[in-house]
Amino acid sequence: MFDAVRFIEEKRDGRAHGPEELQVFVESFHKGDIPDYQASSWLMAAFLRGLDKAELVAFTLALAKSGKVVEFPDGLDCVDKHSTGGVGDKTSLVLVPLVAACGVPVAKLSGRGLGFTGGTVDKLESIPGFNAHLSMKGFVDQVRRIGCAISGHSGDLAPAEKRFYELRDVTGTIPSIPLIASSILSKKLAGGSRSFVFDVKTGSGAFMKDLDGARALARQLVDLSKALGRKSLAVISGMEQPLGRWVGNAAEVREAIEVLRGSGPTDTTSLCVSLGGAMVFLAGRAACRGEGERACREALVSGKALEHFRLLLEAQGGSTACLESPEKELPLSTETTLVRSGMKGRLASFGTDRIGTALRYVGGGRQRKEDAIDPGVAVEILAKIGDEVSPGSPVLALYHRGGEAGETAARVLAESFTVAPQAAVPPLVHETVE
């Protein structure tokens, strides 16, 4: 019989667990043989004492194998990308068809919005008819047939990880870098891909607010991937301001279509090309990241990336009319409130998380797990850091349904930026960890 008290005491006292112990611990907790309070106690001990490399590998594997694992046919070596979450981060919508257009199979498992950050599944479900929840067989068959698929995380994949995450969320153990890395990698392993690109966000609109924390997480993700036999690299990108021009589910799909047409905002396009180039390189279709980036740019210019998005929509039941008439098929809320600058100078900073929070107030994100999403609410970014503004200059536009929620969101947005005599434009990409 597994001795949970002794197991907790070992980690409390700084001793390392063996792989078999960790496997039994995860299995026992998943089956309900270990109560939440004992699992919570162990999580706090691991938070304080840490996990060494062997423990982290064993714990991650145990989480990954707690449910079903996607298996692709031999020779179909898929690549996946994971973002740690941001505001206006619509890169997955672009990257999946873009990288597939470069001849690399992409099997993307995505989630819903969390906190002030948006979720790829919520954005995709703003497209009429889109099925964001594929069966495991359907997921594999679609990647084999058209080269790409995007699906929400199945409850059958790494189910023990979900139970541990729910405990971490209410026990103050979310900020543990080893536990974050094991959470991310266990789901990626269960998803069946062979290589991963991590987009680790840092700044006011990210969970990792400072660069040192982002570096530590990026290094942990890359090292753990290597120990698990997977190729990876991490791009640390800035979330000091929203990515692109739009924040909101339907609005971000519209911007992604603009990028795929070759006419999207420079920062969104640039980051997608950088991440896409890394994915093409890791998949072995380019000799270096620069060559992968060139392939991505060519796929945008030639229209191949947009065509692969059309194939993705057709395969998953989404209306392809949104490619020709995005404003009609992906409408925004008609009531608009402009948020203006109160002084002259340059836009110096954003409290980017406040923009995501404001969107939640009007229904663009969830206050509670069961809340429905309003795809048409949005925030338009009318000025970026470093831009000149004057008294009365519009900085943000809120698209909403009116009422008290709209008024509250507008007040939050009014406090989400600062103006100063001078401003330094933050980098889009800070560095890469390989």
C-alpha positions in Angstrom: 0.0 0.0 0.0 1.3 3.5 -0.9 2.3 5.4 2.2 1.3 9.0 1.3 2.4 10.5 4.6 5.9 9.1 4.2 6.0 10.3 0.6 5.0 13.9 1.7 7.6 13.8 4.5 10.4 12.8 2.1 9.8 15.9 -0.1 9.2 18.1 2.9 12.7 17.1 4.2 14.3 17.7 0.8 14.8 14.1 -0.3 14.3 12.9 -3.9 11.6 10.5 -5.0 12.3 7.5 -7.2 10.5 7.2 -10.6 8.4 4.3 -9.5 7.2 6.2 -6.4 6.1 9.2 -8.5 4.3 6.9 -10.9 2.3 5.2 -8.1 1.6 8.6 -6.5 0.1 10.0 -9.7 -1.9 6.9 -10.4 -3.2 6.7 -6.9 -4.2 10.4 -6.8 -5.9 10.0 -10.3 -7.9 7.0 -9.1 -9.0 8.9 -5.9 -7.0 6.7 -3.5 -5.1 9.8 -2.3 -7.3 12.7 -1.0 -6.9 16.2 -2.2 -5.5 17.4 1.1 -2.5 15.0 0.9 -1.9 15.8 -2.8 -2.0 19.6 -1.9 0.5 19.0 0.9 2.9 17.3 -1.5 2.5 20.1 -4.0 3.4 22.7 -1.4 6.5 20.6 -0.4 7.5 20.4 -4.1 6.9 24.1 -4.5 9.3 24.9 -1.6 11.9 22.1 -2.2 11.8 21.8 -6.0 12.1 18.7 -8.1 15.4 17.5 -9.5 15.8 16.5 -13.2 15.0 12.8 -12.7 12.0 13.6 -10.6 10.7 16.1 -13.1 11.0 13.7 -16.0 9.3 10.9 -14.0 6.4 13.2 -12.8 5.8 14.5 -16.3 5.8 11.1 -17.9 3.4 9.8 -15.2 1.0 12.8 -15.9 1.3 12.2 -19.7 0.5 8.5 -19.4 -2.4 8.9 -17.0 -4.8 8.8 -19.9 -4.7 8.2 -23.7 -1.8 9.3 -25.8 -2.2 10.4 -29.5 -0.1 8.2 -31.8 0.7 9.3 -35.3 1.8 6.9 -38.0 5.5 6.4 -38.5 7.1 9.1 -40.6 4.4 11.7 -39.6 6.6 13.7 -37.2 4.3 16.6 -36.1 5.4 19.9 -34.5 3.3 21.8 -32.0 3.6 25.3 -30.5 2.7 26.5 -27.1 2.2 30.0 -25.8 2.2 30.8 -22.1 -0.6 33.2 -22.7 -1.0 36.9 -23.7 -3.4 39.6 -24.8 -4.2 39.8 -28.5 -2.1 36.7 -29.1 -3.6 35.2 -32.2 -0.4 33.6 -33.5 -1.8 30.0 -33.4 -4.5 30.9 -35.8 -1.8 31.9 -38.3 0.9 29.4 -37.5 -1.0 26.2 -38.0 -1.9 26.8 -41.7 1.3 28.8 -42.3 3.7 26.0 -41.1 1.6 23.3 -42.8 1.9 25.3 -46.1 5.7 24.9 -45.7 5.3 21.1 -45.7 5.4 20.5 -42.0 2.6 18.5 -40.3 1.1 20.6 -37.4 -0.9 18.9 -34.6 -2.1 21.8 -32.4 -3.8 21.1 -29.1 -5.3 24.3 -27.7 -7.2 25.6 -24.7 -9.7 28.2 -23.7 -9.0 31.6 -22.2 -7.5 31.7 -18.7 -7.7 34.7 -16.6 -7.0 37.9 -18.6 -5.5 36.0 -21.5 -7.4 34.8 -24.6 -7.8 31.1 -25.7 -7.4 29.7 -29.2 -10.5 27.5 -28.9 -12.7 30.5 -27.9 -11.4 32.4 -31.0 -12.0 29.5 -33.4 -15.6 29.0 -32.1 -16.4 32.5 -33.2 -16.2 31.1 -36.8 -19.7 29.9 -37.8 -19.8 26.1 -37.8 -16.2 25.5 -36.6 -15.7 22.2 -34.7 -12.9 22.8 -32.2 -13.3 19.4 -30.5 -12.1 16.5 -32.7 -12.0 12.9 -31.7 -8.5 11.4 -31.3 -9.0 9.4 -34.6 -10.4 12.5 -36.4 -7.4 14.6 -35.2 -4.8 12.1 -36.5 -6.7 11.5 -39.7 -7.0 15.2 -40.5 -3.3 15.9 -39.9 -2.5 13.0 -42.2 -4.9 14.2 -44.9 -4.4 18.0 -45.0 -1.2 18.5 -42.9 -2.8 20.3 -39.9 -5.5 20.2 -37.2 -6.4 22.3 -34.2 -8.4 20.8 -31.4 -9.3 21.6 -27.8 -7.6 19.5 -25.2 -9.5 16.2 -24.7 -10.3 15.1 -21.1 -8.8 11.8 -22.1 -5.3 13.3 -22.5 -3.3 13.7 -19.3 -6.3 13.7 -17.1 -4.2 13.6 -13.9 -2.6 16.8 -14.9 -5.9 18.6 -14.9 -6.6 17.4 -11.3 -3.2 18.6 -10.1 -3.7 21.9 -11.9 -7.0 22.5 -10.2 -5.3 21.9 -6.8 -2.4 24.2 -7.7 -4.9 26.9 -8.6 -6.4 27.0 -5.1 -3.3 26.2 -3.0 -0.9 29.0 -4.0 1.4 26.6 -6.0 0.8 27.9 -9.5 4.1 29.9 -9.8 6.4 26.9 -9.5 8.5 26.7 -12.6 9.1 22.9 -12.5 5.3 22.3 -11.9 4.4 24.7 -14.8 6.9 22.9 -17.1 5.5 19.5 -16.2 2.0 20.7 -16.7 2.8 22.0 -20.2 5.0 19.1 -21.3 2.7 16.3 -20.1 -0.1 17.6 -22.3 2.3 18.1 -25.2 3.6 14.5 -24.9 0.0 13.2 -24.7 -0.7 15.1 -27.9 1.8 13.0 -29.9 4.0 15.7 -31.5 7.8 15.2 -31.7 9.0 18.8 -31.5 7.8 21.9 -29.7 8.2 25.6 -30.0 7.5 27.5 -26.9 6.4 31.2 -27.0 7.2 32.3 -23.5 5.6 35.7 -22.9 7.0 38.4 -20.5 5.6 41.8 -19.5 2.5 43.3 -18.1 0.2 41.1 -20.2 1.9 37.8 -19.3 1.9 35.5 -16.3 5.7 35.9 -16.2 6.0 39.6 -15.6 9.8 39.9 -15.6 12.4 38.7 -18.0 14.4 36.6 -15.5 11.3 34.6 -14.7 10.6 34.1 -18.4 14.2 33.0 -19.0 13.9 30.5 -16.2 10.7 29.0 -17.5 12.0 28.9 -21.1 15.2 27.1 -20.0 13.2 24.6 -17.9 10.9 23.8 -20.8 13.7 23.3 -23.3 15.8 21.2 -20.9 12.8 19.1 -19.9 11.9 18.5 -23.5 15.4 17.3 -24.3 15.3 14.9 -21.3 12.0 13.5 -22.6 13.5 13.0 -26.1 11.8 15.9 -27.8 13.3 18.7 -29.9 12.4 22.2 -28.8 13.3 25.8 -28.5 11.7 28.7 -26.7 11.2 32.3 -28.0 10.8 34.9 -25.2 8.5 37.5 -26.7 7.3 40.8 -25.3 3.8 41.3 -23.9 4.4 44.8 -22.7 1.5 45.8 -25.0 -1.1 43.8 -26.9 0.0 41.9 -30.0 -1.3 43.5 -33.2 -4.3 45.8 -33.4 -7.1 43.8 -32.0 -8.1 42.0 -28.8 -11.2 39.9 -28.8 -12.3 36.6 -30.3 -13.9 37.4 -33.7 -11.7 40.4 -34.1 -8.5 38.3 -33.6 -9.7 35.8 -36.2 -10.2 38.8 -38.6 -6.6 40.0 -37.9 -5.2 36.5 -38.4 -6.9 36.4 -41.8 -5.3 39.7 -42.6 -1.9 38.3 -41.8 -2.5 35.2 -43.9 -3.5 37.5 -46.8 -0.1 39.3 -46.3 -1.6 42.6 -45.1 -1.7 42.2 -41.3 0.0 44.3 -38.6 3.7 44.3 -38.7 4.3 43.0 -35.2 1.8 40.1 -35.5 3.3 39.1 -38.9 6.8 39.4 -37.6 6.3 37.2 -34.6 4.4 34.6 -36.6 7.2 34.4 -39.1 9.8 34.1 -36.3 7.9 31.3 -34.5 6.9 29.6 -37.8 10.6 29.6 -38.9 11.5 27.9 -35.7 8.9 25.2 -36.2 10.0 24.6 -39.8 13.6 24.3 -38.6 12.9 21.9 -35.8 10.9 19.7 -38.1 14.0 19.3 -40.3 12.6 21.2 -43.3 15.1 24.0 -43.1 18.9 24.1 -42.4 18.5 27.1 -40.0 15.8 29.3 -38.5 16.5 32.0 -41.1 15.7 29.5 -43.9 12.5 28.5 -42.1 11.5 32.2 -41.8 12.1 32.7 -45.5 9.8 29.7 -46.3 7.1 31.2 -44.1 7.3 34.6 -45.8 7.1 32.9 -49.2 4.0 30.9 -48.0 2.3 34.2 -47.0 3.2 36.0 -50.3 2.2 33.0 -52.5 -1.2 32.5 -50.9 -0.4 29.0 -49.8 -0.8 29.8 -46.1 -4.3 31.3 -46.7 -5.2 28.3 -48.8 -4.2 25.9 -46.0 -6.4 27.9 -43.6 -9.3 27.3 -46.1 -8.5 23.6 -46.0 -8.5 23.7 -42.2 -11.9 25.4 -42.1 -13.4 23.0 -44.6 -12.1 20.0 -42.7 -13.5 21.2 -39.3 -16.8 22.6 -40.5 -16.0 26.3 -40.4 -17.5 28.8 -42.8 -15.0 29.6 -45.5 -17.1 32.8 -46.3 -15.1 34.5 -43.5 -12.1 34.5 -45.8 -13.9 36.6 -48.4 -16.1 38.6 -46.1 -14.7 38.6 -42.6 -16.6 41.8 -41.5 -19.9 40.1 -42.4 -19.2 36.6 -41.1 -17.3 37.8 -38.0 -19.3 40.9 -36.9 -18.2 43.1 -34.0 -20.5 44.7 -31.4 -22.0 47.9 -32.8 -21.7 50.1 -29.7 -18.3 51.8 -29.5 -16.6 53.8 -26.8 -13.4 55.7 -27.5 -10.8 55.9 -24.7 -8.7 59.0 -25.2 -5.4 60.4 -24.0 -5.6 63.2 -21.5 -2.2 64.8 -22.2 0.4 65.4 -24.9 3.5 63.2 -25.3 4.2 59.7 -26.3 2.4 56.5 -25.3 4.8 55.2 -22.7 3.3 52.0 -21.3 0.3 49.7 -21.1 -1.1 47.7 -18.2 -1.8 45.0 -20.8 -3.5 42.7 -18.3 -6.0 45.5 -17.7 -7.0 45.4 -21.3 -7.7 41.7 -21.1 -9.6 42.2 -17.9 -11.7 45.0 -19.5 -12.6 42.6 -22.3 -13.8 40.0 -19.7 -16.1 42.5 -18.1 -18.0 42.8 -21.4 -18.1 39.1 -22.1 -15.0 38.5 -24.2 -13.6 36.2 -21.5 -15.0 34.3 -18.5 -15.5 35.5 -15.0 -16.7 32.0 -14.1 -16.0 28.7 -15.8 -19.6 28.3 -17.0 -19.8 31.8 -18.6 -20.6 32.0 -22.3 -18.3 34.0 -24.5 -19.5 37.0 -26.6 -17.4 36.7 -29.8 -18.2 40.2 -31.0 -16.9 42.3 -28.2 -13.4 43.7 -28.8 -10.8 46.3 -28.0 -9.0 48.0 -30.9 -5.5 49.3 -30.2 -5.4 52.7 -31.9 -1.9 53.7 -30.6 1.2 51.7 -29.7 4.0 52.4 -27.3 6.2 55.2 -28.7 3.4 56.8 -30.8 2.7 60.6 -30.3 -0.6 61.5 -28.7 -2.3 64.7 -27.8 -5.2 65.6 -25.4 -8.2 63.9 -26.9 -6.3 61.5 -29.1 -8.0 58.1 -29.2 -5.8 55.4 -27.8 -8.3 52.5 -27.5 -11.8 51.7 -28.9 -14.1 49.4 -26.9 -16.7 47.4 -28.9 -19.5 46.3 -26.5 -23.2 45.8 -25.9 -23.7 48.8 -23.6 -24.9 48.9 -20.1 -23.0 48.9 -16.8 -20.5 46.3 -18.0 -19.4 48.6 -20.9 -19.0 51.6 -18.5 -16.9 49.5 -16.1 -14.7 48.2 -19.0 -14.2 51.7 -20.3 -13.0 52.9 -16.9 -10.6 50.1 -16.7 -9.2 50.9 -20.2 -8.8 54.5 -19.2 -6.4 53.4 -16.5 -4.5 50.9 -18.8 -1.9 53.2 -20.3 0.5 56.1 -19.5 1.8 59.0 -21.5 5.2 60.6 -21.0 7.5 63.1 -22.7 9.6 60.2 -24.0 9.0 56.5 -24.5 11.2 53.5 -25.4 9.6 51.0 -27.8 9.9 47.5 -26.2 11.3 44.6 -28.2 8.9 42.2 -29.8 11.4 39.3 -29.3 13.8 39.4 -26.3 15.8 36.3 -27.0 15.7 32.6 -27.9 16.6 29.7 -25.7 17.8 26.6 -27.5 
